[in-house]
Each structure stands twice: as C-alpha cells, then as structure tokens.
Amino acid sequence: MSVDNPVKGRAAGAVGTKRRLGVPAVTFMIIAASAPLTVLAGGVTTTFAVTGVTGVPLSFLILGAILALFAVGYAAMSRYVTNAGAFYAYIAQGISRPAGVGASLIALMAYNLMQVGIYGLFGFTVSSLLSARLGVSVPWWIPVLVCIAIVGWLGVNRVDLSAKVLGVLVALEFLVVIVYDVISLVVAPEGISAATFSPENLFVPGIGAVLSFGIAAFMGFESAAIYGEESKDPKRTVARATFAAVAIIAVFYAVSAWAMTVGTGPSGVIEAATTSGPDMIFAFLGTHGDVLLSDIAQILFVTSLFAALVSFHNAVARYFFSLGRERVLPSALARVRTESRAPFAGSLAQTVIAVVVTIAFAIAGTGSELGELYPVLTMFTWLTNSGAMGLVLLMTVVSVAVIGFFRRQQHGASLWVRVIAPGLGLVLLAIVFVLIVTNFNVLLGQTESTAATFVLPMLVLLPGVVGVIWGLRLRRSQPALYARIGHGADD
C-alpha cells in the first residue's frame, strides 16, 4: 500500500483529487450518519421512555427548522471555503486561527466519541442477535473488532465505494421504516390522531430533555462540507446536500415518531417504550406484520449502525487529513493512498483509536453488574451523548463564524444569509446547548449526577482550550505555518 508524502507535490494538496461525489452520494453519507432505523428504534423509544413527553414528533420539526436556519449561512460559506476540515476551516476564517485550532480538536474528539460510542451498541446488538437466533454466545467486543476492521478497510478505499455501500443500506432502512409506518397507521388502536403534533404536548417541563435527545438524531447533517474537496461541484453540492438532508431527516423522523404513537396508541406509547425499549418496533412488526419482517428489521438495525460507523469514520479521517496537511497536527496524518486518494493515515489513526477504546471498555466491563447491557449503558450512552454535545457547541460557534466571514467580505450575499439566519441559528443552538448541559445526567440515564456527568463534558471542552493555546503558540513560533491555518486547501 503506497502513500504520498503530504508535503510534496500537488497530489497531496487535496484528498480525493478525482471529484467523485454528487449531491445524492453526499446526501446518503449524511443520512447514513444519522442512522434512521437506529434513531427510531433506539433514540425515539428512549426519548418517550425517559421524558414521558408525547410531543416528540413536533420536536423533530422544530429542531429541523433550527438547523435549517443554521444551514443558510453554513451552506453559503461553503461556496467560498472548501476544506476537509469543515468546522475547523470555517471558524479559522470566520473568527480567528487559534479559535479554529481549538474547534478542530473539539471536532476530532466529538466525531471520535460519536463513532466509537456507536460500536458499543453495535457489539451488544450483534451479540444478542447471534445468541437469540443461533444460540451462539459471543462477547460483545468480538463483533466490534471485526466491524472495526471492515470499516477501516472501506476508509482507505475510494470514497465513492463507501457512498455506494451506504446508499444501499440507507435505502433499505428507509424501506423498512416506511413499512413500519404504514402498518402503524393501519393498526391504529386509538384511531389516527395528530395530537402528538400539538404544542401543548411538547412545551411541558420535559421539553429540555426531548430536544437534547432529538438533536443527536441530526448529528452528521453538517458533514457535507467535509466532502467538499471530493465533490463534483463543491459550490453547489455541499449546500444542496445539506438542505436536502435536514429536510429529509426532520420530516421522516417526525412522521415516523408520529406513526409510532398511532400504532401503539398515544395513551400507551410511553408505557410501551418504557417496557420494551428498542425491541418495541421489532415486536410490533412481529405481531402485526410477519416474523420474517421483524427479523429483517433487526438485521437492518445492525446495518444501520454499520452505516453510521462508516460515515463518522470518514469524517474523522478527513479531519485528521486536514490538520496534518496544515501541520497543526503531525504532517504524517495527511498521507493519502495513491490508488484511491483516500486519507490513509487519518483512517488508520481513527481505526487505532476505536480498537484501543473498545479494548479498554471490554476490560473495564469484565464482571460488571450491568451485565450484557454494559456496552450500551456506558460506551454507547456516555460517548455518543458527549459527542453530540460537542457538535452542537461547534455549530453554535460556526454561526458566529459565518457572520464574521461575511462581515469581512459580503460576496454579494443578502442580509438574511449574512446576519439574520445565522444570528437566529446562533441564539437557538445556544439554547439547545444549554439544555443539553443542564439535562446531561438525564441523557446518561442517571437519576443523580456522578463523576461521569462532569468528566465526559470536559473530554469535549478541554481539547478546545488546548487547541486555542496551541494556536496562539504557533502564531509566535511558526508564523508561516500559522498563516496557513484553515487555508490548506487553497495552497
């Protein structure tokens, strides 16, 4: 496997020199990170169970509107800033280079936490499925290590290969969720009612936790900019894919969450979600559909997790590449594979991180009183919620960066694009971030705060502080390198 030197020649200036991705491919990459079936089976049922709020369908529409406001300025800026570092480059050019370096380390930590955390749920799900269907007892971490190897292999190959794999998996996810929605509307034990879209069922004391859970369902929608350097037409692809993903995710989740309440009955959805958890959907399909359909849905639940893992892996690899290219991190991380132009070193780094963290949790969970649920209640819950918090913080800061970027040069953008939309997005995302912080123990499934309630947010925030300090040091010690921060793809 040959690699190019990141500091020699134009070939290493951009990942994926041959622009292979169109709007559909990038949109699939985004939606794959959102993992539709995982969100519905795991996220929505958990939200109903933990919060006791029935207005979850409306929350997806509200969050979609908030993120659409954010996307206005974000997509507009993507026409002028094309960089695999995305948030890092946007904040560096819109606010300051030290802030960009701080954002880059938060982004690296957040995406890694999201990606590695999902492995916990993947391992538990595969292990349980093998036990239930084949009577084979396999420790949860063995399927995880196998999956890490497959994801790593895809990560060092052409990005359009990953896009094709994810396209098939996401299409199958949508199909099975649509079947579930239709059956739910047919069964409708209490009739078809739109009561769960009523504001009075959402704007109750538990709304903070509902929005905190819900925002995680959209994580990954912002990743279109990460693939800008590999898009056929980055000035249009990023914007179109971002808006398409937000609209699809918001409407699809709102309709599916509503169908869940109709299929179970609005009065019984909380109890059903509390009793059955993620199995609620599969049991429903087995009862009102067919056992084979239920089995297929469970298999697609696994592939849904796999699709999210591939998508987040690609995002992390490209962040490593971008930071290595500009030598904010070691330049070796910018190495790309000759044949595929994929970020080989970044992909390998993410794979190593996933292996190390998985082994650490496997050792720590030996003999745990949590039993088989250990990887779900710790690795998955802790890491993914921490990662989501970091990404919401970054989107809030990017809203400031958009205003700063267009303030320096308007590029013919309207006042709505330059100030109003990103300003509204800033305020609303800041509110969501505060809600996540104040409800963090709820997101971790804790009745009372523990050390993890405070340590996990610090894992996300402290790298940002370190990054700002590192950026300021580079300004003094290496001014030439400092000048390139956030502009690597322009060289």
C-alpha positions in Angstrom: 0.0 0.0 0.0 1.8 3.1 -1.2 1.2 6.6 0.2 2.2 10.1 -0.9 4.3 12.5 1.1 1.9 15.2 2.3 4.3 18.0 1.9 5.5 17.1 -1.7 3.6 17.8 -4.9 0.1 18.9 -5.6 -1.3 15.4 -5.3 -1.4 15.7 -1.6 -3.0 19.1 -1.6 -6.5 17.7 -1.5 -8.0 14.5 -0.5 -9.8 12.6 -3.3 -8.2 14.5 -6.2 -10.7 13.0 -8.6 -14.0 14.6 -7.6 -16.4 11.6 -7.4 -19.3 12.7 -5.3 -22.6 14.3 -6.4 -25.5 15.6 -4.4 -27.2 12.1 -3.9 -23.9 10.5 -2.8 -23.1 13.2 -0.2 -26.8 13.2 1.0 -26.6 9.5 1.6 -23.3 9.9 3.5 -25.1 12.5 5.7 -28.2 10.5 6.3 -26.2 7.3 7.0 -24.5 9.1 9.9 -28.0 9.9 11.2 -28.9 6.2 11.0 -32.7 6.4 10.5 -33.6 2.9 11.9 -31.2 3.4 14.9 -32.8 6.7 15.7 -36.3 5.3 15.5 -35.7 2.1 17.4 -33.2 3.4 19.9 -33.5 7.2 20.1 -37.2 7.8 19.8 -38.3 5.0 22.1 -35.7 6.1 24.6 -37.0 9.7 24.4 -40.5 8.6 25.1 -39.5 6.3 27.9 -37.1 8.8 29.7 -39.0 12.0 29.3 -42.7 10.8 29.4 -43.4 13.5 26.8 -45.6 12.6 23.8 -44.8 15.6 21.7 -41.6 14.1 20.3 -42.9 14.2 16.6 -43.2 18.0 16.8 -39.7 18.3 18.3 -38.1 17.0 15.1 -39.8 19.7 13.1 -38.7 22.4 15.5 -35.1 21.1 15.5 -35.2 20.8 11.7 -36.2 24.5 11.5 -33.4 25.5 13.8 -30.8 23.5 11.8 -32.2 24.9 8.5 -31.5 28.4 9.9 -28.0 27.3 10.7 -27.6 25.8 7.3 -28.4 29.0 5.4 -25.1 30.7 6.4 -23.2 27.4 6.7 -24.1 26.4 3.1 -23.4 29.9 1.8 -20.0 29.9 3.3 -19.3 26.5 1.8 -19.2 28.2 -1.6 -16.1 30.1 -0.6 -14.4 27.8 1.9 -13.8 24.2 0.6 -11.8 22.3 3.2 -12.0 18.7 4.5 -11.7 20.3 8.0 -15.1 21.9 7.6 -15.8 23.4 11.1 -12.1 24.0 11.6 -11.7 26.0 8.4 -14.9 27.9 8.8 -14.1 29.1 12.4 -10.5 29.8 11.5 -11.5 32.0 8.6 -14.6 33.5 10.2 -13.3 34.2 13.8 -9.6 33.5 14.2 -7.0 30.9 13.6 -6.5 30.0 17.3 -10.3 29.5 17.6 -10.1 27.3 14.5 -7.4 25.1 16.0 -9.5 24.8 19.2 -12.6 23.9 17.2 -10.6 21.3 15.2 -9.7 19.4 18.4 -13.2 19.6 19.7 -14.4 18.3 16.3 -11.9 15.5 16.4 -12.9 14.5 19.9 -16.7 14.8 19.2 -16.6 12.8 16.0 -14.4 10.1 17.5 -16.8 9.9 20.5 -19.8 9.6 18.3 -18.1 6.9 16.1 -16.6 4.8 18.8 -19.6 5.1 21.1 -21.8 3.5 18.4 -19.6 0.5 18.4 -20.9 -0.2 21.9 -24.5 -0.5 20.7 -23.3 -2.4 17.6 -21.5 -5.0 19.7 -24.4 -5.6 22.0 -26.9 -5.8 19.2 -24.9 -8.3 17.1 -24.1 -10.4 20.2 -27.7 -10.5 21.3 -28.9 -11.4 17.7 -26.4 -14.3 17.5 -27.5 -15.6 20.9 -31.2 -15.4 20.1 -31.1 -16.7 16.5 -28.2 -19.1 16.5 -27.7 -19.9 20.2 -24.1 -18.8 19.9 -22.7 -16.8 22.9 -20.2 -14.2 21.7 -18.7 -11.4 23.8 -19.9 -8.0 22.6 -16.4 -6.8 21.8 -15.6 -9.5 19.2 -18.2 -8.3 16.7 -16.9 -4.8 17.3 -13.3 -5.7 16.4 -14.5 -7.4 13.3 -16.5 -4.4 12.3 -13.6 -2.0 13.0 -11.5 -4.0 10.5 -14.2 -3.7 7.8 -14.9 0.0 8.4 -11.1 0.6 8.3 -10.8 -1.2 5.0 -13.6 0.9 3.5 -11.9 4.0 4.9 -8.7 3.5 2.9 -10.5 2.8 -0.4 -12.3 5.2 -2.8 -14.9 7.4 -1.0 -17.5 6.6 -3.7 -17.2 2.9 -2.7 -18.3 3.9 0.8 -21.1 6.1 -0.7 -22.4 3.2 -2.8 -22.4 0.8 0.2 -24.2 3.4 2.4 -26.7 4.2 -0.4 -27.9 0.6 -0.5 -28.1 0.3 3.3 -29.9 3.7 3.8 -32.4 2.8 1.1 -33.2 -0.5 2.9 -33.5 1.3 6.2 -36.0 3.8 4.7 -38.0 0.9 3.2 -38.4 -1.0 6.5 -39.3 2.2 8.5 -41.9 3.1 5.8 -43.4 -0.4 6.1 -43.5 0.1 9.9 -45.2 3.5 9.5 -47.8 2.1 7.2 -48.6 -0.9 9.4 -48.8 1.5 12.4 -51.4 3.7 10.6 -53.4 0.6 9.6 -53.4 -0.8 13.2 -54.1 2.5 15.0 -55.8 1.1 18.1 -57.0 4.6 19.2 -57.6 5.9 15.7 -55.4 8.2 13.7 -54.8 11.4 15.7 -52.4 14.3 15.2 -52.5 15.1 19.0 -48.7 14.5 19.4 -48.1 17.4 17.0 -49.9 19.7 19.4 -47.6 22.3 21.1 -49.3 21.6 24.4 -47.9 18.0 24.4 -44.3 19.3 23.8 -44.0 22.5 25.7 -44.0 20.9 29.1 -41.3 20.5 31.8 -39.6 17.7 29.9 -39.0 19.7 26.7 -35.3 20.3 27.5 -34.6 16.6 27.6 -36.7 15.9 24.5 -34.7 18.5 22.4 -31.4 17.2 23.9 -32.2 13.7 22.8 -33.6 14.8 19.4 -30.7 16.9 18.3 -28.5 13.8 18.4 -30.7 12.4 15.6 -29.5 15.1 13.3 -25.8 14.7 14.0 -23.9 14.2 10.8 -26.0 16.5 8.7 -23.3 19.1 8.9 -20.7 16.8 7.4 -21.5 17.7 3.7 -18.7 20.3 3.9 -16.2 17.7 4.9 -16.6 16.1 1.4 -16.3 19.4 -0.4 -12.9 18.6 -1.8 -14.3 15.3 -3.2 -17.5 16.7 -4.6 -18.0 17.2 -8.3 -19.2 20.8 -7.8 -18.5 21.8 -4.2 -20.0 25.3 -4.6 -23.4 23.7 -5.2 -23.1 20.1 -3.9 -22.5 21.0 -0.2 -25.4 23.4 0.0 -27.9 21.2 -1.8 -26.9 18.1 0.2 -27.1 19.9 3.5 -30.6 21.3 2.9 -31.8 18.0 1.5 -30.5 16.1 4.5 -32.1 18.5 7.0 -35.5 18.4 5.3 -35.5 14.6 4.8 -34.3 13.8 8.4 -36.7 16.3 10.0 -39.8 15.2 8.1 -39.0 11.5 8.1 -38.4 11.3 11.8 -41.4 13.5 12.7 -43.7 11.3 10.6 -42.2 8.0 11.9 -42.3 9.1 15.5 -46.0 10.1 15.0 -46.7 6.8 13.4 -45.2 5.1 16.5 -47.7 6.9 18.7 -50.6 6.0 16.4 -49.6 2.3 16.1 -49.3 1.9 19.8 -51.9 4.5 20.8 -51.0 7.9 22.2 -52.1 6.9 25.6 -49.9 3.8 25.6 -46.8 4.8 23.8 -44.9 5.9 27.0 -45.6 2.6 28.8 -44.7 0.5 25.7 -41.4 2.4 25.1 -40.5 2.1 28.8 -41.3 -1.7 28.9 -39.8 -2.7 25.5 -37.2 -0.1 24.6 -35.6 -0.7 21.1 -37.4 -4.0 20.9 -40.7 -2.1 20.7 -40.5 -1.8 16.9 -39.4 -5.3 16.2 -42.1 -6.8 18.5 -44.7 -4.7 16.8 -43.6 -5.8 13.3 -43.6 -9.5 14.5 -47.1 -9.1 15.9 -48.8 -7.1 13.2 -46.6 -7.9 10.3 -44.6 -11.0 10.0 -41.9 -12.7 12.0 -39.6 -12.6 8.8 -40.2 -8.9 8.6 -39.3 -8.5 12.2 -36.1 -10.5 11.6 -35.2 -8.4 8.6 -35.8 -5.2 10.5 -33.4 -6.4 13.3 -30.7 -7.2 10.7 -31.2 -3.8 9.1 -30.9 -2.3 12.6 -27.3 -3.7 12.6 -26.6 -2.4 9.1 -28.0 1.0 10.2 -25.4 1.1 12.9 -22.7 -0.1 10.5 -23.6 2.7 8.0 -23.3 5.3 10.8 -19.9 3.9 11.7 -18.6 4.2 8.2 -19.9 7.7 7.8 -18.4 9.0 11.1 -15.2 7.2 10.3 -14.8 9.0 7.0 -15.5 12.3 8.8 -12.8 11.7 11.4 -10.3 10.6 8.8 -10.7 13.8 6.8 -10.3 15.9 9.9 -7.0 14.2 10.6 -6.0 14.7 7.0 -6.9 18.4 7.0 -5.0 19.1 10.2 -2.0 17.1 9.1 -1.9 18.9 5.8 -1.6 22.2 7.5 0.8 20.7 10.1 -1.4 21.7 13.0 -1.0 18.0 13.9 1.9 15.8 12.6 2.1 16.0 8.8 2.2 12.2 8.6 -1.6 12.3 9.2 -2.0 14.0 5.7 -0.8 10.9 3.8 -3.3 9.6 1.3 -3.4 6.3 -0.5 -2.1 6.5 -4.1 -4.7 4.4 -5.8 -7.8 5.8 -4.1 -6.7 9.2 -2.8 -8.4 8.3 0.5 -6.9 9.7 3.7 -4.9 6.6 4.6 -3.2 7.9 7.7 -6.3 9.6 9.1 -8.3 6.4 8.6 -5.7 4.3 10.3 -5.5 6.7 13.2 -9.2 6.5 13.7 -9.1 2.7 13.5 -6.4 2.5 16.2 -8.4 4.8 18.5 -11.5 2.6 18.1 -9.5 -0.5 18.9 -7.9 0.9 22.0 -11.1 2.3 23.4 -13.0 -0.9 22.7 -10.4 -3.0 24.5 -10.4 -0.5 27.4 -14.2 -0.8 27.8 -14.1 -4.6 27.4 -11.5 -4.9 30.2 -13.4 -2.4 32.4 -16.7 -4.2 31.9 -15.5 -7.6 33.0 -17.8 -8.8 35.7 -19.8 -5.6 35.7 -23.1 -5.6 37.5 -24.7 -4.1 34.3 -24.3 -7.5 32.6 -24.9 -7.7 28.9 -26.2 -4.0 28.8 -22.8 -2.8 29.9 -21.6 -1.5 26.4 -24.9 0.2 25.8 -25.2 1.9 29.2 -21.6 3.0 29.3 -19.7 3.0 26.0 -22.7 3.9 23.8 -24.6 6.3 26.1 -21.6 8.1 27.5 -19.6 8.7 24.3 -22.4 9.4 21.8 -24.1 12.0 24.1 -20.8 13.7 24.8 -20.0 13.8 21.1 -23.4 15.3 20.3 -22.9 18.0 22.9 -19.5 18.9 21.2 -21.0 19.1 17.8 -23.9 21.3 18.9 -21.3 23.6 20.6 -19.3 23.7 17.3 -22.4 24.6 15.3 -23.1 27.4 17.7 -19.6 28.8 17.2 -19.8 28.3 13.4 -22.9 30.6 13.4 -20.7 33.3 14.8 -18.0 32.5 12.2 -20.5 32.8 9.4 -21.4 36.3 10.5 -17.7 37.2 10.9 -16.8 35.8 7.5 -19.4 37.7 5.5 -18.7 40.9 7.6 -15.2 41.0 6.1 -16.4 40.4 2.6 -20.1 40.2 1.7 -19.6 38.2 -1.6 -23.0 39.6 -2.7 -24.9 37.6 -0.1 -28.1 39.1 1.3 -28.6 40.4 4.8 -30.7 37.3 5.5 -27.8 35.0 4.6 -25.1 37.1 6.2 -26.7 38.1 9.5 -30.3 37.3 10.2 -30.4 33.5 9.6 -27.0 32.7 11.3 -27.9 35.1 14.1 -31.2 33.3 14.8 -29.4 29.9 14.4 -26.8 31.1 17.0 -29.4 32.0 19.6 -31.5 28.9 19.1 -28.5 26.5 19.0 -27.1 28.2 22.2 -30.4 27.4 23.9 -30.2 23.8 22.8 -26.6 23.5 24.0 -27.6 24.9 27.4 -30.5 22.4 27.6 -28.0 19.5 26.8 -25.7 20.6 29.6 -28.4 21.1 32.1 -30.0 17.7 31.2 -26.8 15.8 30.8 -27.4 13.4 33.7 -30.8 12.6 32.1 -29.1 11.8 28.8 -26.7 9.5 30.6 -29.7 7.7 32.3 -28.6 8.9 35.7 -31.1 9.8 38.5 -28.4 11.7 40.2 -25.1 13.3 39.0 -22.0 11.3 39.2 -18.3 11.9 38.3 -19.2 10.9 34.7 -21.7 13.8 34.5 -18.8 16.2 34.8 -15.8 14.3 33.3 -17.4 13.5 30.0 -18.2 17.1 29.0 -14.6 18.0 30.0 -13.4 15.4 27.5 -15.0 17.6 24.8 -14.3 21.1 26.1 -10.7 20.8 27.3 -9.3 19.9 23.9 -10.8 23.2 22.7 -8.9 25.1 25.3 -5.7 23.2 24.5 -6.2 24.0 20.8 -6.6 27.7 21.3 -3.4 27.8 23.4 -1.6 25.8 20.7 -2.8 28.1 18.0 -1.5 31.2 19.9 1.8 29.4 20.4 2.0 28.7 16.6 1.4 32.4 15.9 4.5 33.3 17.9 6.8 30.4 17.0 5.8 29.5 13.4 4.2 32.4 11.7 4.3 30.9 8.2 2.6 27.7 9.4 0.1 29.9 11.4 -0.8 31.8 8.2 -1.9 28.5 6.5 -4.3 27.5 9.3 -7.8 27.0 7.8 -6.5 27.7 4.3 -4.7 24.4 3.5 -6.9 23.5 0.6 -6.2 26.9 -1.0 -2.4 26.3 -1.4 
